[in-house]
Amino acid sequence: MHARIQTWFPFGIQICLNGREWLARSMDAAGLGYQRRDNCFTWLQDADRAQRMMDRQVRSDWPTLLNGIARSLNPQHAAMFAGFPMEYYRSTYQSEWATDIMFGQVARLAHLYPRLVQHGLTTFLSPDVMRFLGRRAPAIGTIPPRLEAEVVSDVKRRPEGVRIKHRAGENSIKMYDKQGSVLRVETTINDASDFKTFRAPENQPDAEPSWQCMRKGVADLPRRAAVSQAANDRYFDALASVEDSTSLGELAARLCRPARHKGRRVRALNPNAPDDAALLTAISRGEFTVNGFRNRDIRTLLFTKGSTTTAARKRQAAAVSRKLCLLRAHHLIRKVPRTHRYRLTKAGRIAVTALIAARNANTKELTKLAA
């Protein structure tokens, strides 16, 4: 855990705790070997034992530890409040909880990481980000109408590598590679009220425990760590689908056979035909990742020369409707309930991405892969 903890009264004190520095000193005391670069470990002599040491951090006696630091910064505290004793209020201003996966070979992470970033940016929609960070999102994949927080995903290239970040309100989850061999997913909590903790209501210590909003106070640090780890786990689970063993031949074979939709026979797709290739390229565009696409969105892309008459526009709309029916029959897209929008299915995203990549690859690239 990397946390900024504030104590208040009679003056504010901000303390920054670096969890990996804590772990390094614990391993030094225990005589455990490790390799550390910057703020990550690239090798651990005993990973299980190191994890147990890290787990003890959350269960520390935070009031005692923080009071000791505060007293050293304000040695006159006892004298100042001799007639009216007071203690500091300790709150967690910000916490960062990271999960690191160490790769034995740099080349393996280098091969996998670009695909993870691409998968995270093009596949994880706003409802997915909300679920990662503990917010409720409808199963149909829409945004709750009462949501006031902004949900944003972005990618940035930094000197140490590429970072992808998803933010919902003031909380976020991000992924980046460290030192070439460490894959890190990290949850940052600035607004603890987004989460719940099972406790008695404030100022009612004898009441029955119930689910209450998480507090910033250090008393809820164990719960904060638990929800952060759960968010990291959900993100890793979602990334696991990036590896797909289905061959390109199998994907193409499924689409190149006729299908049925609502009892009617639908023709096969031909990914190499110009019209079908243009359709697959249109539905895979990045701007449709979050909100999906409508008939008119695809119509604008496929019919570059705008129609000047109402009759022509209706003919084009009908043609796109038939194409959308074709895609639904092959399970490449699904309709968003109670809307006129469509989204790629998970299988559709995999198939369309693979087919477009294969179609755009040149002979030199393919020969290189086959060698």
Helices and strands as residue ranges (DSSP letters): E 2-8, E 13-18, H 19-30, E 34-37, E 40-44, H 47-58, H 62-73, H 77-80, E 89-102, H 106-123, H 126-132, E 151-158, E 161-168, E 171-178, E 182-189, G 192-194, E 196-199, E 210-213, G 218-220, H 221-239, G 240-242, H 248-255, E 259-261, E 264-266, H 274-283, G 286-288, H 295-302, H 310-329, E 333-335, E 342-344, H 346-360, H 363-370
